[in-house]
Amino acid sequence: MLLCVLAALATGCGIRATSVPVDAGAAPSRVGCVLPDEHESPRAGDARSLVRVYLVCGTRVSPVEREVRMPQGRSSAQRLPVARKLLQELERQPRTLEGAAGFTTDVPDGLTVESGAEGDPDEALRLNRPPDELPSFALAQLVCTYADTAAADADDGVVLGGPAGSPSDDGDEDAAGETKAPLKRYECDAALRARPEAAETAGTQV
C-alpha cells in the first residue's frame, strides 16, 4: 500500500483526477444606476457647470452629473433660460456610460417650456402640454431636475402648468378672458424619487 501511495505521487498510480464541481455561489451582478466619477471640475473661466439631471433607472429617478454650458446665477431672470437648457438635457438620449449603467429618459421630444402667463406667480413655468398628461416618470424627472436651480422657487419647489389658453374646468381666466390651465407646485421629495408614479397625484394647486 505504501508503495502505491509513493507511486501515486510519482505517476498517479493509475488514478485519474476527476473534475469535481465547486459551488462558488452566484456570479456577481452588475450594479446599475452608478456611474464612474470620470469628470473633472470645470476650470476657472469655463462657461460649463456641473448640473444634476434626473434620469430613469429601474423603478426610480436618480441623478447624474453633466457638464453643461448654463446661464449663471439664480435670479428670476435666469429662470426660463435655465429651465430650457435643463429640458434639453432631459430630452437627449442618455450618454454612453449612462445607458450602460441602466439610465433612460421618459421626457418626450417636442416638450417646450415658457414663462408663466399674465397673472401667474413669478416662479411659474408653463409647458406646451399639461403636466398631468406627461408620463409620470417624465414629470418626476422635470421636477427633480428643476429643483434647487433657478427654475425653482425660493424653497426649491417647482411651479408648473400647461399652456395658457388650454381648456380646463379648474383653470382661471386671464385678462383677455382665456382659460388658463391650472398651476401646481411640486417638490422633489423621497417619495417622488423612489415612486415616480406618485407624480400623477403629486403637487398642490397654486
C-alpha positions as CSV (number, residue, x, y, z in Angstrom):
1,M,0.0,0.0,0.0
2,L,2.8,2.3,0.9
3,L,4.4,1.6,-2.5
4,C,1.1,2.5,-4.2
5,V,1.0,5.8,-2.4
6,L,4.5,6.6,-3.3
7,A,3.8,5.6,-6.9
8,A,0.7,7.6,-6.9
9,L,2.7,10.7,-6.0
10,A,5.1,10.0,-8.8
11,T,2.9,8.5,-11.6
12,G,-0.7,8.8,-10.4
13,C,-0.8,5.1,-9.6
14,G,-3.3,4.7,-12.4
15,I,-5.8,7.0,-10.8
16,R,-7.1,9.8,-13.0
17,A,-8.1,13.1,-11.4
18,T,-11.8,13.8,-11.7
19,S,-13.5,17.1,-12.2
20,V,-15.5,18.0,-9.1
21,P,-17.9,20.9,-9.4
22,V,-17.3,23.6,-6.8
23,D,-20.2,25.8,-5.9
24,A,-18.7,29.3,-5.7
25,G,-22.1,31.0,-5.4
26,A,-23.9,33.1,-7.9
27,A,-21.9,35.3,-10.3
28,P,-21.6,38.8,-9.1
29,S,-24.3,41.0,-10.7
30,R,-23.5,44.4,-12.3
31,V,-24.6,47.2,-10.0
32,G,-26.8,49.6,-12.0
33,C,-27.6,53.2,-11.6
34,V,-24.0,54.0,-10.6
35,L,-21.6,56.0,-12.9
36,P,-17.8,56.1,-12.6
37,D,-16.6,59.5,-11.4
38,E,-14.7,60.5,-14.5
39,H,-15.5,64.1,-14.9
40,E,-13.2,66.9,-13.8
41,S,-14.4,70.0,-12.1
42,P,-14.8,72.9,-14.6
43,R,-11.8,75.1,-14.7
44,A,-12.0,78.8,-13.7
45,G,-13.3,80.9,-16.5
46,D,-15.0,77.8,-18.1
47,A,-18.6,78.6,-19.0
48,R,-19.6,75.0,-18.3
49,S,-21.1,74.0,-14.9
50,L,-21.8,70.7,-13.3
51,V,-25.5,70.2,-13.2
52,R,-27.6,67.4,-11.8
53,V,-30.0,65.8,-14.2
54,Y,-32.5,63.2,-13.1
55,L,-32.9,60.1,-15.3
56,V,-35.0,57.0,-15.0
57,C,-33.2,53.9,-13.7
58,G,-35.1,50.9,-12.7
59,T,-38.2,51.9,-10.8
60,R,-37.0,55.3,-9.7
61,V,-35.4,58.5,-10.9
62,S,-31.8,59.1,-9.9
63,P,-29.4,62.0,-10.5
64,V,-26.4,62.0,-12.9
65,E,-24.0,64.9,-13.2
66,R,-23.2,66.5,-16.5
67,E,-21.0,69.4,-17.6
68,V,-23.3,71.8,-19.4
69,R,-23.0,75.4,-20.5
70,M,-25.5,77.0,-18.3
71,P,-26.7,80.6,-17.6
72,Q,-25.1,81.7,-14.4
73,G,-26.9,82.9,-11.3
74,R,-30.2,82.1,-9.7
75,S,-32.2,85.3,-10.3
76,S,-35.7,85.3,-11.7
77,A,-34.2,86.5,-15.0
78,Q,-32.4,83.2,-15.3
79,R,-35.5,81.0,-14.6
80,L,-36.6,80.5,-18.2
81,P,-33.1,80.1,-19.8
82,V,-32.1,77.6,-17.1
83,A,-35.4,75.7,-17.5
84,R,-35.0,75.4,-21.2
85,K,-31.4,74.3,-21.0
86,L,-32.2,71.6,-18.4
87,L,-35.2,70.4,-20.5
88,Q,-32.9,70.0,-23.5
89,E,-30.7,67.8,-21.4
90,L,-33.6,65.7,-20.3
91,E,-34.8,65.2,-23.9
92,R,-31.4,63.9,-25.0
93,Q,-30.8,60.2,-25.1
94,P,-28.5,59.2,-22.2
95,R,-24.8,59.3,-22.9
96,T,-22.9,56.0,-23.4
97,L,-21.9,55.5,-19.8
98,E,-25.3,56.5,-18.6
99,G,-27.0,54.0,-20.9
100,A,-24.6,51.2,-19.9
101,A,-25.4,51.8,-16.3
102,G,-29.2,51.5,-17.0
103,F,-30.3,55.1,-17.2
104,T,-33.0,56.1,-19.7
105,T,-35.2,59.2,-20.1
106,D,-39.0,59.3,-20.4
107,V,-39.2,63.1,-21.3
108,P,-40.8,63.2,-24.7
109,D,-39.3,65.0,-27.7
110,G,-41.0,68.3,-28.6
111,L,-41.8,69.3,-25.0
112,T,-41.2,73.0,-24.5
113,V,-41.3,75.4,-21.6
114,E,-42.3,79.1,-21.4
115,S,-42.6,81.7,-18.7
116,G,-45.8,82.0,-16.8
117,A,-48.8,83.7,-18.4
118,E,-50.2,87.1,-17.3
119,G,-51.3,86.9,-13.7
120,D,-49.2,83.9,-12.9
121,P,-46.7,84.0,-10.0
122,D,-43.2,84.9,-11.0
123,E,-41.9,81.4,-10.4
124,A,-44.4,79.7,-12.7
125,L,-43.4,77.8,-15.8
126,R,-45.8,76.6,-18.5
127,L,-45.2,73.6,-20.6
128,N,-46.8,73.0,-24.0
129,R,-48.5,70.0,-22.5
130,P,-50.4,69.8,-19.2
131,P,-48.1,68.2,-16.6
132,D,-50.7,65.6,-15.7
133,E,-50.7,64.4,-19.4
134,L,-46.9,63.6,-19.2
135,P,-45.6,60.2,-18.3
136,S,-45.3,60.1,-14.6
137,F,-41.6,59.3,-14.8
138,A,-41.1,62.3,-17.1
139,L,-42.8,64.7,-14.7
140,A,-40.7,63.3,-11.8
141,Q,-37.6,63.9,-13.9
142,L,-38.6,67.5,-14.6
143,V,-39.5,68.4,-11.0
144,C,-36.3,66.9,-9.5
145,T,-34.0,68.3,-12.2
146,Y,-35.6,71.8,-11.8
147,A,-35.5,71.7,-8.0
148,D,-32.5,73.5,-6.4
149,T,-31.9,75.6,-9.6
150,A,-33.0,79.0,-10.9
151,A,-36.0,77.2,-12.4
152,A,-37.4,76.6,-8.9
153,D,-38.9,78.9,-6.3
154,A,-37.0,80.1,-3.2
155,D,-37.9,76.9,-1.4
156,D,-36.8,74.6,-4.2
157,G,-40.4,73.9,-5.2
158,V,-41.3,73.8,-8.9
159,V,-44.5,75.5,-10.2
160,L,-45.7,74.0,-13.5
161,G,-48.8,74.3,-15.7
162,G,-50.0,73.5,-19.1
163,P,-50.1,76.1,-21.9
164,A,-52.0,79.3,-21.3
165,G,-55.3,79.2,-23.1
166,S,-55.7,75.4,-22.8
167,P,-59.2,74.4,-21.7
168,S,-59.6,73.2,-18.2
169,D,-62.6,73.1,-15.8
170,D,-60.3,74.1,-13.0
171,G,-58.5,76.9,-14.8
172,D,-58.6,80.6,-14.3
173,E,-59.3,83.3,-16.8
174,D,-56.6,85.8,-17.8
175,A,-57.1,89.4,-18.6
176,A,-58.1,88.5,-22.2
177,G,-60.8,86.1,-20.9
178,E,-58.9,83.0,-22.0
179,T,-58.9,80.0,-19.7
180,K,-55.5,79.2,-18.3
181,A,-54.6,75.6,-17.3
182,P,-54.1,75.4,-13.5
183,L,-50.7,75.6,-11.9
184,K,-49.4,73.1,-9.4
185,R,-46.4,73.3,-7.1
186,Y,-44.3,70.2,-6.9
187,E,-41.4,69.1,-4.6
188,C,-38.7,66.6,-5.3
189,D,-39.2,64.6,-2.1
190,A,-38.1,61.0,-1.4
191,A,-41.5,59.6,-2.3
192,L,-41.4,61.2,-5.8
193,R,-37.8,60.0,-6.4
194,A,-38.5,56.4,-5.3
195,R,-42.0,56.1,-6.7
196,P,-42.3,58.4,-9.8
197,E,-45.8,57.1,-10.4
198,A,-46.7,59.3,-7.4
199,A,-46.3,62.3,-9.7
200,E,-49.8,61.5,-11.0
201,T,-51.3,62.7,-7.7
202,A,-48.5,64.9,-6.5
203,G,-48.5,68.7,-6.4
204,T,-50.6,71.3,-4.8
205,Q,-52.7,73.7,-6.8
206,V,-51.4,77.3,-6.8
